[in-house]
Amino acid sequence: MSPIDKPPLELLIAAPRGFCAGVDRAIRIVELAIEKHGAPVYVRHEIVHNKFVVDTLKAQGAIFVEELDEVPDGAPVVFSAHGVPKSVPLDAQNRGLEYLDATCPLVSKVHRQAERLVAQGRHIVFIGHAGHPEVIGTFGQVPAGAMSLIETVEDAEVFMPIDHTNLAFLTQTTLSVDDTAAVVATLQRRFPQMLPPRGEDICYATSNRQTAVKAIAHSVDAVLVIGAPNSSNSVRLVEVAEREGTPAMLIQRASELDWDFLAGVGTLGITAGASAPELLVRELVDRLSERFTVSEREVETNRETIAFKLPRGLEAAA
């Protein structure tokens, strides 16, 4: 197709998008561990939820496993950015494994809050998605039975604690801001004495990316979100766009693009979840340029300057 034949397509690219500080730190930890120890370095669970990132690290010498018993004696191991139950580093210590914890500091903050609240005798209502690694890791910070999981407003309406006067709530860091607000409002209406967290648990990157999608949703015909189907924050971006009344689709790579989805689309919004690198955005723009005469404009709603320190022992290597 010649440039003259290509229909025009205006791209509104949301900012912030893509890697957050926690993801950037986690990937760097794996890279530096490989530099320090040599390959292979084992990683328990996907370091972040993105196949491209995982495959890139595999090529550098990372081996991804689901459980610690898959790690050979004497091998270095990294724990994923989503956090792990307390039992995991304890098992690593008992086996004499050298480990690095790549848990996002904002997830670690939730872990510490959970410990403090339980120490105060509070029962924690945790708002999150069952089975997500972050939820499993947070529940693993406190004794069994010390937390109850709430996923929806409907859950919040029927929740019946043993002692409704001694509750506190925490949330997964990668939830929909709007959905979570509705769940919290329901819980606070039913249990007005429930203690809120110290500050917002939903991380700055999650809320910033949702705000950025809202900012472009009404100005585009459709939205493409680059991210993984098991990435909570990426899936939430699709939901945010659709809630604004704009069709949205999640793709992992430009090769997954469904051209039929773009039928009749003159203005397209693009964003990327917090685990998706910027080069995947550029890859998508290049792919779109094969069939359209593309013009692009970035719509920035916030500027992120946060950076997290590396664990001790890797700072020198960096």
C-alpha positions in Angstrom: 0.0 0.0 0.0 1.5 3.3 -1.0 1.5 6.3 1.4 -1.1 8.0 -0.8 -3.5 5.0 -0.3 -3.0 4.8 3.5 -5.9 6.2 5.5 -5.0 8.7 8.2 -4.8 7.5 11.9 -4.3 9.9 14.7 -2.7 8.4 17.8 -3.2 9.8 21.3 -0.5 8.2 23.5 -1.2 8.4 27.2 1.5 9.5 29.7 2.5 8.2 32.1 2.5 4.7 30.6 4.8 1.6 30.7 7.4 0.8 33.3 7.0 2.1 36.9 9.8 2.5 39.4 9.0 -0.8 41.1 9.2 -2.8 37.8 12.3 -1.0 36.7 14.0 -1.9 40.0 12.9 -5.5 39.9 14.3 -6.1 36.4 17.5 -4.3 37.3 17.9 -6.6 40.3 17.7 -9.7 38.1 20.2 -8.2 35.6 22.7 -7.2 38.3 22.3 -10.6 40.0 23.3 -12.3 36.7 26.3 -9.9 36.4 27.4 -10.6 40.0 26.8 -14.3 40.2 26.9 -15.4 36.5 24.2 -17.4 34.9 22.0 -19.0 35.8 20.1 -17.0 38.4 16.8 -18.4 39.5 13.7 -16.2 39.8 10.6 -17.4 41.8 7.6 -16.5 39.7 7.6 -14.1 36.8 9.7 -11.1 38.0 6.9 -8.9 36.5 3.9 -9.9 34.4 5.2 -9.4 30.9 6.3 -12.2 28.5 8.7 -9.9 26.6 10.5 -8.9 29.8 10.6 -12.5 31.0 11.9 -13.8 27.7 14.6 -11.1 27.6 15.8 -12.1 31.0 15.8 -15.8 30.1 18.1 -15.0 27.2 20.5 -13.3 29.7 20.5 -16.3 32.0 17.5 -16.2 34.3 15.6 -19.3 35.0 12.0 -18.8 36.2 10.4 -21.3 38.6 7.1 -21.3 40.5 8.3 -22.8 43.8 11.6 -22.6 45.8 12.0 -26.4 45.7 12.8 -26.1 42.0 15.9 -24.0 42.8 19.1 -26.2 43.2 21.2 -25.9 46.4 23.7 -23.1 46.2 22.0 -21.2 43.4 21.1 -17.5 43.8 17.4 -16.8 43.7 15.3 -13.6 43.2 11.8 -13.1 44.5 9.4 -11.3 42.2 8.2 -7.7 42.4 4.7 -8.9 43.6 6.0 -10.1 47.0 6.1 -13.5 48.6 4.8 -15.0 51.8 7.2 -14.9 54.8 7.6 -18.6 54.5 9.5 -18.3 51.3 12.6 -16.3 52.5 12.5 -18.4 55.6 12.7 -21.6 53.5 15.5 -20.0 51.5 17.4 -19.2 54.7 16.9 -22.8 56.0 18.4 -24.1 52.7 21.3 -21.7 52.8 20.2 -20.1 49.5 21.4 -16.6 48.7 18.4 -14.6 47.8 17.4 -11.1 46.6 14.0 -9.7 47.3 12.7 -7.7 44.3 9.3 -6.9 46.0 8.2 -3.5 45.0 8.7 -1.2 48.0 5.0 -0.1 47.8 3.9 -3.7 48.2 6.4 -4.1 51.1 4.7 -1.0 52.7 1.4 -2.9 52.6 3.1 -5.9 54.1 4.4 -3.9 57.1 1.0 -2.3 57.6 -0.6 -5.7 57.7 1.9 -6.8 60.4 1.3 -3.7 62.5 -2.5 -4.0 62.3 -2.5 -7.6 63.3 -0.1 -6.8 66.2 -2.7 -4.2 67.4 -5.3 -7.0 67.4 -7.1 -5.8 64.3 -8.8 -8.1 61.8 -7.8 -6.9 58.2 -10.3 -6.7 55.4 -8.1 -7.0 52.3 -9.5 -5.7 49.0 -7.9 -7.6 46.1 -8.2 -10.4 43.5 -8.1 -14.0 44.7 -5.0 -15.9 43.4 -3.0 -12.9 42.4 0.6 -13.2 43.6 0.5 -9.9 45.5 -2.6 -11.1 47.4 -0.9 -14.4 48.2 2.2 -12.6 49.4 0.3 -10.2 51.6 -1.8 -12.9 53.2 1.5 -14.7 53.9 2.7 -11.9 56.1 0.2 -12.6 58.9 -1.2 -15.7 60.7 -3.9 -17.6 58.9 -7.4 -16.2 59.7 -6.1 -12.7 60.4 -7.3 -11.3 57.0 -10.5 -11.7 55.0 -10.5 -11.1 51.2 -13.1 -8.9 49.6 -13.2 -8.7 45.8 -16.4 -6.9 44.9 -19.1 -4.6 46.3 -21.3 -7.7 46.6 -18.6 -9.3 48.8 -18.6 -6.2 50.9 -22.3 -6.2 51.4 -22.4 -9.8 52.7 -19.2 -9.8 54.7 -19.9 -10.7 58.3 -16.9 -10.3 60.7 -16.8 -11.8 64.1 -16.1 -8.4 65.7 -17.2 -5.5 63.5 -15.7 -2.9 65.9 -12.1 -4.0 65.4 -11.6 -3.9 61.7 -9.0 -2.3 59.3 -8.7 -2.4 55.6 -5.8 -2.6 53.1 -5.8 -3.0 49.3 -3.9 -4.7 46.5 -1.7 -2.0 44.9 -2.9 -2.6 41.3 -6.6 -2.2 41.6 -9.1 0.0 39.7 -9.3 3.2 41.7 -13.0 3.6 41.0 -13.9 0.0 41.7 -12.0 0.1 44.9 -13.6 3.3 46.0 -17.0 1.7 45.7 -15.9 -1.3 47.7 -14.4 0.9 50.4 -17.6 3.1 50.6 -19.7 0.0 51.1 -17.5 -1.3 53.9 -17.3 2.1 55.6 -21.1 2.4 55.4 -21.5 -1.0 57.1 -18.5 -0.7 59.5 -18.0 3.0 60.2 -15.3 2.2 62.9 -13.1 0.4 60.3 -9.6 1.8 60.3 -8.3 3.0 56.9 -4.7 2.5 55.7 -1.9 5.0 56.3 -2.1 6.8 52.9 -3.3 5.3 49.7 -2.5 1.6 49.1 -3.2 1.7 45.3 0.2 2.6 44.0 0.9 6.0 42.3 1.8 4.2 39.0 -1.5 2.3 38.8 -3.6 5.4 39.6 -1.5 7.7 37.2 -2.0 5.3 34.3 -5.7 5.0 34.9 -6.0 8.9 35.1 -4.0 9.1 31.8 -6.4 6.7 30.0 -9.4 8.6 31.3 -7.9 11.8 29.8 -7.8 10.4 26.3 -10.8 8.0 26.3 -13.4 10.6 25.3 -11.2 11.9 22.5 -10.5 8.6 20.7 -12.6 6.0 18.9 -10.8 3.1 20.6 -8.0 2.3 23.0 -5.2 -0.3 22.7 -3.5 -1.3 26.0 -0.1 -3.1 25.8 0.2 -5.5 28.6 -0.2 -9.1 29.8 -3.5 -10.8 30.5 -2.2 -11.8 34.0 -1.1 -8.2 34.7 -3.7 -6.7 37.0 -2.9 -3.1 36.3 -3.0 -3.7 32.5 -6.4 -5.4 32.6 -7.7 -2.5 34.8 -6.6 0.0 32.1 -8.9 -1.8 29.6 -11.7 -1.6 32.1 -11.2 2.1 32.8 -11.4 2.9 29.0 -14.5 0.8 28.6 -16.2 2.4 31.6 -15.7 5.7 29.9 -17.6 4.3 27.0 -14.7 3.6 24.6 -13.9 0.2 23.1 -10.6 -1.1 24.4 -8.4 -4.2 23.7 -5.4 -5.7 25.5 -2.5 -6.9 23.4 0.9 -8.2 24.5 2.7 -7.4 21.2 2.0 -5.5 18.0 1.8 -9.0 16.3 -1.5 -9.6 18.2 -3.1 -6.6 16.7 -6.6 -7.3 15.3 -7.0 -5.1 12.3 -10.8 -5.6 12.4 -10.8 -3.8 15.8 -9.6 -0.7 14.0 -12.4 -0.7 11.4 -13.8 2.8 11.3 -11.2 4.1 13.9 -9.8 7.5 13.0 -8.3 8.4 16.4 -6.7 5.7 18.5 -5.6 5.8 22.1 -2.5 3.9 23.2 -1.2 3.1 26.6 0.9 0.4 28.3 0.7 -1.3 31.7 3.3 -0.8 34.3 5.2 -4.0 33.3 5.4 -3.2 29.6 8.5 -1.6 28.1 8.4 1.5 25.9 9.9 -0.3 23.0 6.6 -2.3 22.7 4.7 1.0 22.3 7.1 2.0 19.5 6.8 -1.5 17.9 3.0 -1.0 17.8 3.3 2.5 16.3 5.5 1.0 13.6 3.0 -1.7 12.9 0.2 0.8 12.6 2.3 2.8 10.2 2.3 -0.1 7.8 -1.4 0.4 7.0 -2.1 4.0 8.1 -0.6 7.4 7.7 0.1 7.9 11.4 0.3 11.1 13.3 0.9 10.9 17.1 0.5 13.2 20.1 1.4 12.4 23.7 -1.2 13.4 26.3 0.6 13.8 29.6 -1.4 14.0 32.9 1.4 13.5 35.3 5.2 13.3 35.4 6.7 10.5 37.4 10.1 11.0 39.0 10.1 8.3 41.7 13.1 5.9 41.8 13.6 3.1 44.3 17.0 2.1 45.8 18.5 -1.3 45.0 19.0 -3.9 47.7 22.3 -3.8 49.6 24.9 -5.8 47.9 23.8 -4.8 44.4 24.3 -1.0 44.8 28.0 -1.5 44.3 27.4 -3.7 41.3 25.2 -1.0 39.7 
